[in-house]
Amino acid sequence: MTSTGSAPGPRGAAAGRRIGVGLMYGLWRPRVLGARRVPASGPAILAVNHSHIVDGPMLMGTSPRPVHFLIKQEAFKGPLGSFLRGIGQIAVDRESTDRAAVLGALGVLERGGVLGIFPEGTRGEGDFASLRSGLAYFAVRSGAPVVPVAVLGSNDVPGRVVPALPALRRRIDVVFGDPFEAGDGSGRRTRAALDEATVRIRRRLTDHLTEARRTAGR
């Protein structure tokens, strides 16, 4: 059992959600599909594809519940680091087993919060093709359901005024999928069990991305 004392509190994430709502809906035109699929209470893990820097903030502003994201520690420098901690986000060292980040994430789930994870580990094609085992570990260890999320349109190039950002007022689709259990029901936490869970997760996330693109017409 983890200690919730090691986890960021819910008030910061709630403030982050309010900021996200204002920024994301102010700068772009999010279209949210399937938000009702996110469990209304209790622990949940949002597994998000990642192809652009706005994907995390976009989810924070469109999720029906406040989200604590695991974010690379390189982002936690200077004033930005203080801001991210203040809104309940968790710094993680991607090059090692970061015990503090692990305990913080498990603590969020233990107290019934929502954890956000980019299972690909870093920005890429956003197609879930390269999954790390971290998501499987948190899902199997906590028993929290995984909700697949597809952010579509954030990496579109046409119309950009600021090269690093999507074109202002562009429609960005955020599509939530059905929650699922990553484990096999046995409660096993062995390496083999985590490997099996990772394969299971990859299949579900890839299927959701395909369906999300069809639904959103992208």
C-alpha positions as CSV (number, residue, x, y, z in Angstrom):
1,M,0.0,0.0,0.0
2,T,1.3,3.5,-0.8
3,S,1.1,6.6,1.2
4,T,-1.3,9.3,-0.1
5,G,1.0,11.8,1.6
6,S,3.5,11.3,-1.2
7,A,0.9,12.3,-3.8
8,P,-0.1,15.8,-5.0
9,G,-3.4,17.0,-3.5
10,P,-6.6,17.3,-5.6
11,R,-6.9,21.1,-5.2
12,G,-4.0,21.8,-7.4
13,A,-5.2,19.5,-10.2
14,A,-8.7,21.1,-10.0
15,A,-7.1,24.6,-10.4
16,G,-5.1,23.2,-13.4
17,R,-8.3,21.9,-14.9
18,R,-9.9,25.4,-14.7
19,I,-6.8,27.0,-16.3
20,G,-6.8,24.3,-19.0
21,V,-10.5,24.9,-19.8
22,G,-9.8,28.6,-20.2
23,L,-6.7,28.3,-22.4
24,M,-7.7,25.3,-24.6
25,Y,-11.2,26.6,-25.4
26,G,-9.8,30.2,-25.7
27,L,-7.1,29.3,-28.2
28,W,-8.6,26.3,-30.1
29,R,-12.0,24.6,-30.7
30,P,-11.9,21.3,-28.8
31,R,-14.5,18.7,-29.7
32,V,-14.9,16.2,-26.9
33,L,-16.4,12.8,-27.7
34,G,-17.2,10.1,-25.1
35,A,-16.3,12.0,-21.9
36,R,-19.1,10.1,-20.1
37,R,-16.9,7.0,-20.4
38,V,-14.5,8.4,-17.8
39,P,-15.6,6.9,-14.4
40,A,-17.4,9.6,-12.4
41,S,-15.5,8.6,-9.2
42,G,-12.7,6.4,-8.0
43,P,-9.3,5.9,-9.5
44,A,-8.7,5.9,-13.2
45,I,-5.8,6.1,-15.6
46,L,-6.1,8.1,-18.8
47,A,-3.7,6.7,-21.5
48,V,-3.2,9.4,-24.1
49,N,-1.4,9.3,-27.5
50,H,1.2,12.0,-27.8
51,S,2.3,13.8,-30.9
52,H,2.3,17.5,-29.8
53,I,3.2,19.5,-26.7
54,V,-0.4,20.7,-26.3
55,D,-1.8,17.2,-25.9
56,G,-1.4,17.2,-22.1
57,P,-2.9,20.7,-21.5
58,M,-5.7,19.8,-24.0
59,L,-6.6,16.8,-22.0
60,M,-6.4,18.7,-18.7
61,G,-8.9,21.2,-20.2
62,T,-11.3,18.7,-21.6
63,S,-11.3,15.8,-19.1
64,P,-14.5,15.7,-17.0
65,R,-12.2,15.2,-14.0
66,P,-9.0,16.9,-12.8
67,V,-5.9,15.0,-14.0
68,H,-2.4,14.5,-12.5
69,F,0.0,13.9,-15.3
70,L,3.4,12.2,-15.2
71,I,5.6,14.8,-16.9
72,K,9.3,14.5,-17.8
73,Q,11.4,16.2,-15.1
74,E,13.2,18.4,-17.7
75,A,10.0,20.5,-17.8
76,F,10.2,21.3,-14.1
77,K,12.7,24.1,-14.3
78,G,12.4,27.6,-13.0
79,P,8.9,29.2,-12.8
80,L,7.3,26.5,-15.0
81,G,8.4,23.8,-12.5
82,S,6.7,25.7,-9.7
83,F,3.6,26.2,-11.7
84,L,3.4,22.5,-12.7
85,R,3.8,21.3,-9.1
86,G,1.2,23.9,-8.1
87,I,-1.4,22.4,-10.4
88,G,-0.7,18.8,-9.2
89,Q,1.5,17.5,-11.9
90,I,4.2,14.9,-11.1
91,A,7.8,15.1,-12.3
92,V,9.4,11.8,-13.5
93,D,12.9,10.9,-14.4
94,R,12.5,8.8,-17.6
95,E,16.1,7.5,-17.4
96,S,15.7,5.6,-14.1
97,T,13.2,4.1,-11.7
98,D,12.0,7.2,-10.1
99,R,10.7,6.1,-6.7
100,A,9.2,9.5,-5.8
101,A,7.3,9.7,-9.0
102,V,6.0,6.1,-8.7
103,L,4.8,6.7,-5.1
104,G,3.2,10.0,-6.1
105,A,1.3,8.4,-9.0
106,L,0.2,5.4,-6.9
107,G,-0.9,7.8,-4.2
108,V,-3.1,9.7,-6.6
109,L,-4.8,6.5,-7.6
110,E,-5.0,5.3,-3.9
111,R,-7.0,8.3,-3.0
112,G,-9.4,7.9,-6.0
113,G,-7.8,10.4,-8.3
114,V,-7.1,10.4,-12.0
115,L,-3.6,9.8,-13.4
116,G,-2.7,10.9,-16.9
117,I,0.0,9.0,-18.7
118,F,1.6,9.2,-22.2
119,P,2.3,5.4,-22.5
120,E,4.7,6.1,-25.5
121,G,7.0,7.9,-23.0
122,T,7.7,10.8,-25.3
123,R,6.3,12.6,-28.3
124,G,6.2,10.5,-31.4
125,E,3.8,9.6,-34.1
126,G,1.0,9.4,-31.6
127,D,0.0,5.9,-32.7
128,F,0.7,3.9,-29.6
129,A,3.2,1.7,-31.6
130,S,6.0,2.0,-29.0
131,L,4.6,1.4,-25.5
132,R,6.6,1.4,-22.3
133,S,5.7,-0.9,-19.4
134,G,5.0,2.0,-16.9
135,L,1.3,2.1,-17.7
136,A,0.9,-1.6,-17.2
137,Y,2.7,-1.4,-13.8
138,F,0.4,1.4,-12.5
139,A,-2.7,-0.3,-13.9
140,V,-1.9,-3.8,-12.5
141,R,-0.5,-2.5,-9.2
142,S,-3.5,-0.2,-8.5
143,G,-6.3,-2.1,-10.2
144,A,-7.5,1.2,-11.7
145,P,-9.3,1.0,-15.0
146,V,-7.5,2.4,-18.1
147,V,-9.4,4.8,-20.2
148,P,-7.9,5.2,-23.7
149,V,-7.8,8.8,-25.1
150,A,-7.0,9.9,-28.6
151,V,-6.1,13.6,-29.2
152,L,-6.4,14.2,-32.9
153,G,-5.5,17.3,-34.9
154,S,-3.0,18.9,-32.5
155,N,-0.1,18.1,-34.9
156,D,-1.7,19.5,-38.0
157,V,0.6,21.9,-39.8
158,P,-1.6,24.0,-42.1
159,G,-2.5,27.5,-40.8
160,R,0.1,27.8,-38.1
161,V,1.1,31.3,-37.1
162,V,3.3,30.1,-34.2
163,P,5.3,27.2,-35.6
164,A,5.3,25.3,-32.3
165,L,1.5,25.4,-31.8
166,P,-1.5,24.3,-33.7
167,A,-3.3,26.9,-35.8
168,L,-5.4,29.1,-33.6
169,R,-9.1,28.3,-33.5
170,R,-8.4,24.9,-35.2
171,R,-10.6,22.1,-34.2
172,I,-8.9,19.5,-32.1
173,D,-10.7,16.3,-31.3
174,V,-10.4,14.5,-27.9
175,V,-12.0,11.1,-28.0
176,F,-12.4,9.0,-24.8
177,G,-12.8,5.2,-25.1
178,D,-14.3,2.6,-22.9
179,P,-12.4,1.8,-19.7
180,F,-10.9,-1.6,-19.3
181,E,-8.9,-3.6,-16.9
182,A,-5.2,-4.1,-17.9
183,G,-4.6,-7.2,-15.7
184,D,-5.8,-10.7,-16.3
185,G,-7.8,-10.8,-13.0
186,S,-5.2,-13.0,-11.2
187,G,-3.6,-10.1,-9.3
188,R,-0.1,-11.2,-10.5
189,R,2.5,-8.5,-10.6
190,T,5.4,-10.6,-12.1
191,R,7.4,-9.4,-15.1
192,A,5.5,-11.9,-17.3
193,A,2.2,-10.5,-16.0
194,L,3.3,-6.9,-16.8
195,D,4.5,-8.0,-20.3
196,E,1.2,-9.6,-21.0
197,A,-0.6,-6.5,-19.7
198,T,1.5,-4.3,-21.9
199,V,0.5,-6.3,-25.0
200,R,-3.2,-6.2,-23.9
201,I,-3.0,-2.4,-23.4
202,R,-1.3,-1.8,-26.7
203,R,-4.0,-3.7,-28.6
204,R,-6.8,-1.9,-26.8
205,L,-5.2,1.6,-27.3
206,T,-4.4,0.9,-31.0
207,D,-8.0,-0.3,-31.6
208,H,-9.3,2.8,-29.9
209,L,-7.2,5.1,-32.0
210,T,-8.5,3.5,-35.2
211,E,-12.1,3.8,-34.0
212,A,-11.5,7.4,-32.8
213,R,-10.2,8.5,-36.2
214,R,-13.2,6.9,-37.9
215,T,-15.6,8.6,-35.5
216,A,-13.9,12.0,-35.7
217,G,-13.6,11.7,-39.5
218,R,-9.8,12.1,-39.5
